[in-house]
Amino acid sequence: MRTIIFNQSNVVAGRNNSTLTYNFPNSVDLTGAQIAISNVFMYYAWFNISAALGNNTYQYTVENNTGTLTRTVVMPDGMYNITDINSYLQFAMIANNDYLITSTGSYVYFAEFLVNPTQYVIQINTFSIYTTAEATAAGYTLPAAGFGGGAGTLPLLNPQARIILTTGDFYKIIGFASGFSTTATNTAPGGSDLSFLSSTTPQVQPNPNLLISITGIDNKYSNPSTIIYSLAPNVAFGELINERPAQFNFNKFLAGTYNQLTLQFLGSNFQPIPIEDPNITIICVIRDRDDLVDDVGAGVASTSSSQLQQQLSRSGANQANRMSLVGSGGSYGWR
């Protein structure tokens, strides 16, 4: 068997570290040859929320004394858990001045995301926005330009904030239906708070494993046919993945002569996925026709005569033994 190595020097520029190309020193005939992954060393460095994945945007609304304010939240590319997502919602509310300040200096927000582990769902809670009289009685104040205009701009009643999931694929991250929006009741002062549970399994990491694809592979059982391995991180985000298969899973090359091989990391949608860290080393082994012949020869050499006879019988190699000469009156014929 022969070994080839893909590493940082093979990363193709402009492909977000998702594509590596290995150039053979000379053209190589890979007819009848096979390839397998031997080792993978790389960092868990692909995001779960990004503009490229189309899942980094949603909206929320709050009310003031003149109507509804709709805010668009655009999350920076990154790896987020639900606590991080909730923290960024609070960050957006601070940036938009959509919060109140308690007498002790704490901030009061009117929507949140949290994990409900008992029911294996994500829960959205929305809270009634205080009227001016209620905020004053509680000792709460508005920030400058709070709720779009500062003092006196709180709503006259108690509608809840709303979370709106009508843009992109963020809804998949938290397990709600496409186009979902929380409701808001325009209740009298002293209004209630609302909770909403996700309706599908949250896909917090839409790419929990990477598919490794290599050009020229003839895998008729796979679509696309070039996929040879699936890599699932067994470490925390940002830590080194050290993957070594228990055994080689060989895949056959299409017949032909090759100058290079291109390896790609694909996501769950079979599209190249951006990898943030180019420190990648992938060791592959190639088994060509000579290796296969040697393997067969070694197997035959270690097989006893009785075992070999049984193997030949099963393979039909002793068909001639089923035909014997039968004599009849001095003449012979084949049975």
C-alpha positions as CSV (number, residue, x, y, z in Angstrom):
1,M,0.0,0.0,0.0
2,R,1.0,3.6,-0.6
3,T,0.4,6.6,1.5
4,I,-0.5,10.2,0.5
5,I,-1.0,13.1,2.8
6,F,-3.3,16.1,2.4
7,N,-2.3,19.0,4.7
8,Q,-2.4,22.8,4.9
9,S,-0.2,23.1,1.9
10,N,-2.9,21.4,-0.2
11,V,-5.7,23.8,0.8
12,V,-7.2,25.5,-2.2
13,A,-7.3,29.3,-1.9
14,G,-10.7,30.9,-1.9
15,R,-12.6,27.7,-0.9
16,N,-12.9,28.4,2.9
17,N,-10.5,25.6,3.7
18,S,-13.1,23.1,2.5
19,T,-11.1,21.8,-0.5
20,L,-7.7,20.3,-0.7
21,T,-5.9,19.1,-3.8
22,Y,-3.0,16.6,-3.9
23,N,-0.8,16.7,-7.0
24,F,1.0,13.4,-7.9
25,P,4.7,13.8,-8.8
26,N,3.8,12.0,-12.0
27,S,0.7,10.8,-13.7
28,V,-0.6,7.6,-12.0
29,D,-2.7,4.9,-13.4
30,L,-5.3,4.1,-10.7
31,T,-7.2,1.5,-12.7
32,G,-8.3,-1.1,-10.2
33,A,-6.8,0.8,-7.3
34,Q,-8.6,1.6,-4.0
35,I,-8.3,4.4,-1.4
36,A,-9.1,4.6,2.3
37,I,-8.8,7.1,5.1
38,S,-6.1,6.2,7.6
39,N,-5.9,9.3,9.9
40,V,-7.6,12.7,10.2
41,F,-6.2,15.4,12.3
42,M,-8.1,18.7,12.3
43,Y,-9.8,21.1,14.7
44,Y,-13.5,21.2,15.3
45,A,-13.8,24.5,13.5
46,W,-17.1,24.7,11.5
47,F,-19.9,27.0,12.6
48,N,-23.5,26.1,13.3
49,I,-24.8,29.6,12.5
50,S,-23.6,31.8,9.6
51,A,-24.6,33.8,6.6
52,A,-23.3,31.0,4.4
53,L,-25.7,28.6,6.1
54,G,-28.6,31.1,5.8
55,N,-29.6,30.7,9.4
56,N,-28.3,33.8,11.2
57,T,-31.3,36.1,10.9
58,Y,-34.7,36.5,12.6
59,Q,-36.9,39.4,13.9
60,Y,-38.5,40.5,17.1
61,T,-41.1,43.2,17.8
62,V,-41.9,45.4,20.8
63,E,-44.6,48.0,21.3
64,N,-44.5,51.7,22.2
65,N,-47.3,54.2,22.6
66,T,-47.6,54.7,18.8
67,G,-47.4,51.2,17.5
68,T,-45.1,48.2,16.7
69,L,-41.3,48.4,16.3
70,T,-39.9,45.5,14.2
71,R,-36.2,44.8,14.8
72,T,-34.1,42.5,12.6
73,V,-31.4,40.4,14.5
74,V,-28.4,39.4,12.4
75,M,-26.1,37.1,14.3
76,P,-22.4,37.1,13.5
77,D,-21.0,33.8,12.1
78,G,-20.1,31.5,15.0
79,M,-20.7,28.5,17.1
80,Y,-23.7,29.1,19.4
81,N,-25.6,27.1,22.0
82,I,-29.0,28.2,23.1
83,T,-27.6,30.2,25.9
84,D,-25.4,32.1,23.4
85,I,-28.4,32.7,21.2
86,N,-30.3,34.1,24.1
87,S,-27.4,36.3,25.0
88,Y,-27.2,37.7,21.5
89,L,-30.9,38.5,21.6
90,Q,-30.3,40.5,24.8
91,F,-27.4,42.2,23.1
92,A,-29.7,43.2,20.2
93,M,-32.3,44.5,22.6
94,I,-29.6,46.7,24.3
95,A,-28.4,48.0,20.9
96,N,-32.0,48.9,20.0
97,N,-32.8,50.4,23.5
98,D,-35.6,47.9,23.9
99,Y,-35.2,47.2,27.6
100,L,-35.8,48.7,31.1
101,I,-33.4,49.4,33.9
102,T,-34.3,48.4,37.5
103,S,-33.5,50.5,40.6
104,T,-30.4,48.3,41.1
105,G,-29.1,48.8,37.6
106,S,-30.2,45.4,36.2
107,Y,-31.7,45.2,32.7
108,V,-35.2,43.8,32.0
109,Y,-35.8,42.1,28.7
110,F,-39.1,41.0,27.2
111,A,-38.2,37.8,25.3
112,E,-35.9,34.9,25.8
113,F,-34.8,31.5,24.4
114,L,-34.0,28.7,26.7
115,V,-33.7,24.9,26.8
116,N,-36.5,22.8,28.2
117,P,-34.6,19.5,28.8
118,T,-37.6,17.7,30.2
119,Q,-39.5,17.9,27.0
120,Y,-36.4,18.0,24.7
121,V,-37.4,21.3,23.2
122,I,-36.5,24.9,22.9
123,Q,-38.8,27.3,24.7
124,I,-39.5,30.9,23.8
125,N,-40.8,33.1,26.6
126,T,-42.3,36.5,25.8
127,F,-43.2,39.0,28.5
128,S,-45.7,41.8,28.8
129,I,-44.1,45.2,28.3
130,Y,-44.7,47.6,31.1
131,T,-46.8,50.7,30.7
132,T,-45.3,54.0,31.9
133,A,-47.3,53.9,35.1
134,E,-46.3,50.3,35.9
135,A,-42.6,51.0,35.1
136,T,-42.7,54.1,37.4
137,A,-44.4,52.1,40.2
138,A,-41.7,49.4,40.0
139,G,-38.9,51.9,40.0
140,Y,-37.9,51.1,36.4
141,T,-36.5,53.6,34.0
142,L,-35.9,53.7,30.2
143,P,-32.5,54.1,28.5
144,A,-32.1,57.1,26.3
145,A,-34.3,56.8,23.3
146,G,-35.8,53.7,24.9
147,F,-38.4,51.9,22.8
148,G,-37.9,54.3,20.0
149,G,-38.3,57.6,21.9
150,G,-37.3,57.7,25.5
151,A,-39.5,58.8,28.4
152,G,-43.3,58.5,27.8
153,T,-43.0,56.0,24.9
154,L,-44.0,52.8,26.7
155,P,-47.2,51.2,25.4
156,L,-50.6,52.1,26.8
157,L,-51.5,48.5,27.4
158,N,-49.4,45.3,28.0
159,P,-48.7,43.5,24.7
160,Q,-45.9,41.0,24.8
161,A,-42.8,41.1,22.7
162,R,-42.9,38.8,19.7
163,I,-40.3,36.5,18.0
164,I,-40.7,36.2,14.2
165,L,-39.1,33.4,12.3
166,T,-40.0,34.3,8.7
167,T,-36.5,34.8,7.2
168,G,-33.8,32.1,6.5
169,D,-33.3,28.8,8.3
170,F,-32.9,30.0,11.9
171,Y,-36.2,28.3,12.7
172,K,-34.4,24.9,12.2
173,I,-31.8,25.7,14.8
174,I,-34.5,26.2,17.5
175,G,-36.9,23.6,16.2
176,F,-39.9,25.7,15.2
177,A,-41.9,25.7,11.9
178,S,-40.9,27.9,9.0
179,G,-42.7,31.2,9.2
180,F,-43.6,30.7,12.9
181,S,-44.3,33.8,15.0
182,T,-45.2,34.0,18.7
183,T,-48.5,35.7,19.4
184,A,-49.1,38.9,21.4
185,T,-52.2,39.8,23.2
186,N,-53.0,43.5,23.7
187,T,-54.3,43.0,27.2
188,A,-55.2,45.6,29.8
189,P,-52.5,46.6,32.3
190,G,-51.2,43.7,34.3
191,G,-51.0,41.4,31.2
192,S,-49.7,37.9,31.2
193,D,-46.5,36.3,29.9
194,L,-46.5,33.6,27.2
195,S,-44.4,30.5,26.5
196,F,-44.0,28.6,23.2
197,L,-42.4,25.1,22.7
198,S,-40.5,24.0,19.6
199,S,-42.5,21.6,17.4
200,T,-39.7,19.7,15.8
201,T,-36.3,18.4,17.0
202,P,-33.9,21.4,17.3
203,Q,-31.0,21.2,14.9
204,V,-28.6,23.3,16.9
205,Q,-25.7,22.0,14.9
206,P,-27.0,21.5,11.3
207,N,-23.7,19.7,10.4
208,P,-23.0,17.3,13.3
209,N,-20.6,15.4,11.0
210,L,-18.6,16.1,7.9
211,L,-18.7,13.9,4.8
212,I,-15.3,13.4,3.1
213,S,-15.4,13.3,-0.7
214,I,-12.5,12.5,-3.0
215,T,-12.7,12.8,-6.8
216,G,-12.5,9.8,-9.0
217,I,-14.3,7.4,-6.6
218,D,-16.6,4.7,-8.0
219,N,-18.9,4.1,-5.0
220,K,-22.1,3.0,-6.7
221,Y,-23.9,2.8,-3.3
222,S,-23.3,6.4,-2.4
223,N,-24.9,9.6,-3.7
224,P,-22.8,11.5,-4.5
225,S,-20.6,8.6,-5.5
226,T,-17.4,10.3,-4.3
227,I,-18.1,10.1,-0.6
228,I,-15.7,7.8,1.2
229,Y,-16.0,8.7,4.9
230,S,-18.0,10.4,7.6
231,L,-16.2,12.3,10.3
232,A,-18.1,13.1,13.6
233,P,-16.3,15.3,16.1
234,N,-15.8,13.7,19.5
235,V,-14.3,16.8,21.1
236,A,-15.6,20.2,22.1
237,F,-15.6,23.1,19.6
238,G,-12.1,24.4,18.9
239,E,-10.4,21.2,20.1
240,L,-8.3,18.8,18.0
241,I,-10.1,15.9,16.3
242,N,-7.9,12.8,16.1
243,E,-9.7,10.3,14.0
244,R,-8.4,6.8,13.2
245,P,-10.8,4.3,11.7
246,A,-10.8,0.8,13.3
247,Q,-10.2,-0.6,9.8
248,F,-9.6,0.7,6.3
249,N,-12.8,1.2,4.4
250,F,-11.5,1.0,0.8
251,N,-13.3,2.6,-2.1
252,K,-12.5,1.8,-5.7
253,F,-11.2,4.4,-8.2
254,L,-12.7,4.9,-11.6
255,A,-10.4,3.5,-14.2
256,G,-8.0,6.0,-15.6
257,T,-4.8,8.0,-15.2
258,Y,-4.7,10.8,-12.6
259,N,-2.6,13.9,-12.1
260,Q,-4.2,15.0,-8.9
261,L,-6.9,14.1,-6.3
262,T,-9.3,16.7,-4.8
263,L,-10.7,16.1,-1.3
264,Q,-13.7,18.1,0.0
265,F,-15.5,18.4,3.3
266,L,-19.2,18.4,2.7
267,G,-22.1,19.3,5.0
268,S,-25.4,17.5,5.5
269,N,-26.7,19.1,2.3
270,F,-23.7,17.7,0.4
271,Q,-22.3,21.2,-0.2
272,P,-18.8,22.3,0.7
273,I,-18.7,23.5,4.3
274,P,-16.4,26.4,5.4
275,I,-13.7,25.2,7.9
276,E,-12.3,28.0,10.0
277,D,-8.9,26.5,10.8
278,P,-6.7,25.4,7.9
279,N,-4.5,23.2,10.2
280,I,-5.6,19.9,8.6
281,T,-3.8,16.7,8.0
282,I,-5.5,13.7,6.3
283,I,-3.5,10.5,5.7
284,C,-4.9,8.2,3.0
285,V,-3.7,4.8,1.9
286,I,-3.9,3.6,-1.7
287,R,-4.0,-0.1,-2.5
288,D,-3.3,-0.8,-6.2
289,R,-3.6,-3.9,-8.3
290,D,-0.3,-5.3,-7.3
291,D,-1.2,-5.1,-3.6
292,L,-4.5,-6.9,-4.3
293,V,-2.6,-9.7,-6.1
294,D,-0.1,-10.0,-3.2
295,D,-3.0,-10.1,-0.8
296,V,-4.7,-13.0,-2.7
297,G,-1.3,-14.8,-3.0
298,A,-0.7,-14.5,0.7
299,G,-4.1,-15.8,1.5
300,V,-3.7,-18.8,-0.8
301,A,-0.2,-19.6,0.7
302,S,-1.7,-19.7,4.2
303,T,-4.6,-21.9,3.2
304,S,-4.4,-25.6,3.8
305,S,-5.1,-28.0,0.9
306,S,-8.4,-29.1,2.3
307,Q,-9.5,-25.4,2.8
308,L,-8.3,-24.6,-0.7
309,Q,-10.3,-27.5,-2.2
310,Q,-13.4,-26.2,-0.3
311,Q,-12.9,-22.7,-1.6
312,L,-12.4,-24.0,-5.1
313,S,-15.6,-26.1,-4.8
314,R,-17.5,-23.0,-3.7
315,S,-16.1,-20.9,-6.5
316,G,-16.9,-23.5,-9.2
317,A,-13.2,-23.9,-10.1
318,N,-13.5,-27.7,-10.1
319,Q,-16.2,-28.0,-12.7
320,A,-14.1,-30.4,-14.7
321,N,-14.4,-33.0,-11.9
322,R,-18.1,-33.2,-12.5
323,M,-17.4,-34.7,-15.9
324,S,-16.0,-38.3,-16.2
325,L,-15.4,-40.7,-19.0
326,V,-17.9,-43.5,-19.1
327,G,-17.1,-46.6,-21.1
328,S,-19.8,-48.4,-23.0
329,G,-18.9,-51.2,-25.4
330,G,-15.4,-50.0,-25.8
331,S,-16.6,-46.5,-26.7
332,Y,-16.2,-43.5,-24.5
333,G,-18.3,-40.4,-24.1
334,W,-18.7,-37.4,-21.7
335,R,-21.3,-37.6,-19.1
